[in-house]
C-alpha cells in the first residue's frame, strides 16, 4: 500500500529529533531559570540530623552563634548554572546540526555567558533613541543588558526584518519585461 501524500505545507521537518531536543533544552532552561527559592518555614532534613555531622563540616560551622542550613543557601541563583549549561548544550546542538534558532529564542539568550535573559531578574531593558533630541521614532533601539556579564544586545524596535537571502527578490526580477529600458 502506498502512503497518502501530506498537504503541501505540512511536509517532513528535517532533523526533527534535533528540533525536539532544542525545544526541550530551551524549556528546561527557562524552567530552571524561573525557579524561586524554596520556602524556609519548616526545618529541613539536614537540620534534623545535625548531631551526626562532624563539627568541621562546612554546613555546620557556626558564625556569630547561628547555624547555616541548606535551605538558606539555596537561592534563585543556585539554579542558574544548570540553566546556563542547558543553553550551552542548546547552542552546541544547533551548531552541530546546522539549525537556525528562532529570533525570539536568540533574543532571550546572552551570547557571551549563555544566561537566559529574563526581565528584571537577569537583565534590564531600555529603549534608546540616539537621534538628535530623540526626534526620529524609527531610530528606537531596545537595549538588553545582561547582569551576569554586562553584555548589551541591541535590537531595532520599529524596523522591518529583512528576508533571508534565498527568499529575497532582486530589483531586476520585480520589473515587468515590457517596461525595461534598453
N, C-alpha and C positions, 0 to 999 in steps of 0.2 A: 504494500500500500504506500502511496505517496503522501507525504505530509502536505497539508494545505499551506500555501504561502501566506505570510503575515502581511498586514497592510503596509503601505509604503513607508509611513512614518514610524512604525514600530519594529524596526529591524533589530538584529542582534547587536548587543553592545560589545565592542572588542574589549578584552581584559575585564570581563565582568567580575571576576574574583578579586582583581586588584581594586576595582571601584568599591566593592563591598568592604574590603579591608580598609581602604582610606576612609570610607564613611564611618566604619566602626571606630577607628583610631581617633577621628575628629570628635565623635560623640562621646567617647570615653574621656578624652582630654577636657572637653567642655564640662563634663560631669564632675571630674576631679577638681578642676579649677573653680567650680562653683560651690564646692563643699564648704559648709560653715563649721566652726569648731563645735565639738561635742559639748553638751550641757555639763556643767560642773556641779550639779545639785547633789548627786549621790556619790558615795565613796566608790572608788574603782576596785577591781580585784587586786591590783598591786598594793593599794593602801592597806587592805586587809591582811596581806601576807608580808608586812614589813619586818616582822620579827625574824623571818627566815633569811633575810638578806644580810650579807656581811656589812659591817659599818663603813667600809671603804668603797662600797658600791656607789657609782656616780649619782644614782637616783635617790639614795638615802642620805647623802651628805647634807648636813643642816647649815643653813645660812640665816643668821640673826634669829635662831631658835625655831624657824619654820622649816617644815619638811616639804620637799618638792614632790609632786605626784606626776604620774604620766599624763593625766588629763589636763594639767595646767600647761604642760609643754606642748600638747597637741594644739595646733592653731591652723588657721586658714592657709598659712604659708607652708605647712607640712605636706600638703597635697600638691603643691606646685611643681616640685621636681618630677613627680610621676607624670603630671600633665605635660611638662616640657619634654620628657623622654618620649611620650607618645607622639607629640608634634614632630620631634626629630625623626622618629620612625616613619611618620606620615610623609615627611619630605623625602626620605630615602626611598620609600616605596614608589612615590610618584616620579622621582628622578630615574630610578632603575627601570620602571615600566614605561617611561616616556609619556606620562599622562599629564594633562593640563588640570591644574587646581582651579576651581571656580573663583572668580574675582572676589566674591563675598568672603570666601574662606581665606584667600590671600590677605585681604584687608584685616582679618581678625587674628593674624599671626605675625609676631615680630620676626623680621628677617635675621636679626643679629643673635638673639638669645632664645628663640623658639618659644617665647611666652605667649599664651593665649590672651589677647588683648580684650579685656572686659572693662567697660566704662567704670570709672571711679575706684576700681579695686587694683587693676594692673596698668591702667593708662589714663591719660587725660585727653579730652577732645576740645579743640579750639577751632573756630572759624577765623581765618586770617584773610585780610584783603590789603595787599601791599601797593595797590594803585594809589595815585595821588589823592589823599584825603578819603580813600575808600569809595570813590565815586563810581567805579566800574563794577556793577553787580556780577558780571560774568567772570571777574577775577577772584571770586571767593575760593579759598582753598581750605579744606579740612585738614588739620594737623593733629595726628595722634602721636603722643609722646609716651614711650614705654617707661614705667617706673623702675624696672629691673636694670636695663642697660642705658637708658636715656636716649635711645634712637628715636628720631622723628620721621614719621611717614606722612607724606603729603598727597592728598587726593583732590583733584578739582571737583567742585560741588556741582556747578551747573553745566559743565561741558559734556557733550555727547561723546560716547565711547567710539573709537574708530573700529571698523570691522576688521576681522582677522584677514591676513594677507590673501589667502586663496579666495575669499568671498568678496574682495574689493573689485570694483569695476574701473577700468581705466577711462579717462575722459574721451579717448577716441572711439571707444565702444558705444558710448552713450549717444553720440551724434548720428542722426539718420544719414544714409548714403546720399540722398538727394540734395542735402544742404551743405555738403563738404565743398571747400574751395580747392580748386586745382585740377 
